[in-house]
Amino acid sequence: MPAFSEHNLGAYFPLFFAAIWLVVTTMLTFLSGWLGLMERYPDQVGEPILRLRGQSGSMGLGVNMRGILTLSVCASGLRVGMWRLFGPFCRSFLVPWESIAVVRKAGLFGSMVRLEFGNPPIGRLSIPAATADRLARAAMGRWPAATPIPEEKPAGRWLPLLVRWAIVTSLAALFFTLAPMLTMPEGARPPILVGILFPAVVFGAFFLIQYFVTKR
């Protein structure tokens, strides 16, 4: 049996990484409640009226799923899926409209909508209100909410992202400005402008990509 050494470490690393990835994604799958929803609401054949890829949300015990969800409006219900890379055992499930309850709530980075599946609920999915409104409009009267669906405004998609960008950039710029002042000598500190522009550009690119993804 060959001895484990630095020379064969590279050969074992892909297997080690794959094993860790499988363990982590499986744990998150259980915490999200996806398996229970998949068993209770198996997917059905049906062409979607609207399919939104690359969506973000949170499920179960605060499991964040950023940019990996696919939400599809079907005649019989809402189909929820994800990229299989992030959920090897997660098949899509379809929840009938009559089994969905809608709860709107305000958040720090904009309004959110919590979708409760089942009565009593056996699973929950929180998504941005703008995404929920797009799904509701496509559902054409099937959307299970008593409150009227807000009309889509021209700034309805980019304005919340702009607000989030401003908040996140301000916090990051404050950190990159104050941290060097507290930990580095004066001559070694980066310019304050760098501490402001760096997070502005990085987060600006991130939210710009998110805007175009959600616009599809």
C-alpha positions, 0 to 999 in steps of 0.5 A, spaced: 500 500 500 503 506 497 504 511 503 501 518 503 506 523 502 506 530 499 507 527 492 501 524 491 497 529 495 495 532 488 492 526 486 487 525 492 485 532 493 480 532 487 477 526 491 477 529 498 474 536 495 468 532 492 467 528 498 467 535 502 462 538 497 457 532 497 457 532 505 456 539 505 451 540 500 447 534 503 447 537 510 444 543 507 439 539 503 436 536 509 436 543 513 433 546 507 427 541 508 428 540 500 427 532 501 421 533 504 418 537 499 420 533 494 417 527 497 410 531 498 410 534 492 413 530 486 414 534 480 409 533 474 409 534 467 407 540 464 410 546 460 411 552 464 408 559 463 414 563 466 421 560 468 426 564 472 433 561 472 438 564 477 434 566 482 435 567 490 432 565 496 432 562 503 429 555 505 428 551 511 433 553 517 436 559 514 439 556 508 441 561 503 440 559 495 443 565 492 443 565 484 441 557 484 434 556 484 429 556 478 422 558 479 417 556 474 409 558 474 405 552 471 398 551 470 397 547 476 402 550 481 409 553 482 415 548 480 421 549 484 428 547 482 435 548 483 442 547 479 444 539 481 451 541 482 449 545 489 444 539 490 446 532 487 439 529 490 435 535 489 430 534 484 424 539 482 418 539 486 411 542 484 407 545 489 399 546 487 397 553 488 392 551 493 397 548 498 401 555 497 400 561 502 403 568 501 406 572 507 409 579 505 414 582 510 419 588 510 427 587 510 433 591 511 435 590 503 428 590 500 421 587 501 421 579 501 415 574 500 415 568 504 411 562 500 409 557 505 408 550 502 402 546 505 397 547 511 400 546 516 406 548 513 412 543 511 416 548 508 418 555 506 421 559 501 423 566 502 424 570 495 425 578 493 418 581 493 420 583 485 421 576 484 414 574 487 410 579 483 413 577 476 411 570 478 404 572 480 403 576 474 404 570 470 400 566 474 394 570 471 389 569 477 392 563 480 396 566 485 394 565 492 394 572 495 389 576 498 392 583 497 393 586 490 399 584 486 403 591 485 404 594 478 411 593 475 414 600 475 420 601 470 424 602 476 422 596 480 427 592 478 434 596 479 432 601 484 432 595 490 439 593 487 441 600 487 439 601 494 442 594 496 449 596 493 449 603 496 448 600 503 453 594 502 458 599 499 458 604 504 459 598 510 465 595 506 468 602 504 467 604 512 471 597 514 476 598 508 477 605 511 478 604 518 481 598 519 488 600 516 487 606 520 487 602 526 492 596 524 497 599 519 502 605 520 501 611 517 506 611 511 503 604 509 496 605 509 492 605 502 489 611 499 482 612 502 480 613 495 482 606 494 478 603 500 472 607 497 472 605 490 474 598 491 468 595 494 464 600 489 466 597 483 466 589 486 459 590 489 457 594 483 459 588 478 456 583 482 449 587 483 449 589 475 450 581 474 444 580 478 440 585 475 441 582 468 439 575 471 433 577 474 431 581 468 431 575 464 
